[in-house]
Amino acid sequence: MTNILIFIVGFLGIVTLVQILRVSELMSAVHKQDVNEVNEKDNIFNSKMMLIVGALFLISFFWQYFEWKHLLLPEASSEHGVIIDELMTFTMLLIIFVFLITQPLLFWYSYKYRKGKGNETAYYFAHNNKLEIIWTVVPAIVLTGVILYGLSTWNKITNADVKGATVIELYAKQFNWTARYSGADNKLGSAHYKLVSPINPSGTNALGVDTRDNDVNAAWKDDIITTPVDNVVHLVKGQPVLLKFRSQDVIHSAFLPHFRVQMNCVPGMTTQFAFTPTKTTAEMKATEGEDFDYVLLCNKICGASHYNMQMKFIVETQEEYDTWMSSQKTLSEKVSTQTVITELVTQK
């Protein structure tokens, strides 16, 4: 109902504006005036309006910044996030610096060089080699510096030391995430898309994990796959983690905004991103409110239910993590349970 009322009000506003313009044209015809002729009065009015609009534009810029600053992300909750924020701050300050020089000049010159008697006329020239060089070379040097700074930052965060990092796989598909922990050996079992069996009641092969290796020390046996009921990723504060990403169907993009992590999940290949969380969920709740949660999002529009691709992350102490981990079943235990159930059903 509200949308209908908004539409009606908008439509009536447009109709009213059209009628005002028609009345203005009729009045001009009565006074035998050409509505398309721009006179000095029009120039003065338009130039003053440009000055007012420019001032309001700049005022709104500062107002929006201070009014909506609380909607920005809080400080990064990862070690590498600090240098990401430094790059972001540098880039924004550079943009704002250029913005505050060019925009006031734009509106001021529109006012200063308005057409009219006694007004100063702007100097026009078709070409100037010196100016061409200046406004080509200077931005090129500045942007080259920004690009080099960005590449340096990217190399630092993507070439992180992953020795001792806990390996966790995040498996993306339309429209959810599934996590697989590497277990005690910190090695993920191999997987292949031909082995994916999402209908499997036990959920042990929803990720296509190769469970055919019966060796006691097979890498897949101590892997832990989260269930739909407890589809949460647990991390330890101060403990590095290596996230490995796979996709079952289309390109997804794993986005953890508070950790400043983003990496595409591409079908047919494995990508990865390593980071170290620096704040527990409890610490963030104390500063951001009890409703706060770390969340994994998909930053690609991957389909009709794209909005469903959310997954909760919990950062906790080592003791809390160990307690949670001890309550989880390994993949070999799930496979054994499913085998027993299958045998019982067969016997019946």
PyMOL commands that set and color helices and strands:
alter all, ss='L'
color gray80, all
select helices_A, chain A and resi 2-30+40-67+69-71+81-112+129-158+193-195+257-259+281-288+306-308+318-326+331-347
alter helices_A, ss='H'
color red, helices_A
select strands_A, chain A and resi 166-173+176-181+224-225+232-236+241-247+252-256+261-265+271-275+294-298+310-316
alter strands_A, ss='S'
color yellow, strands_A
deselect
rebuild
show_as cartoon
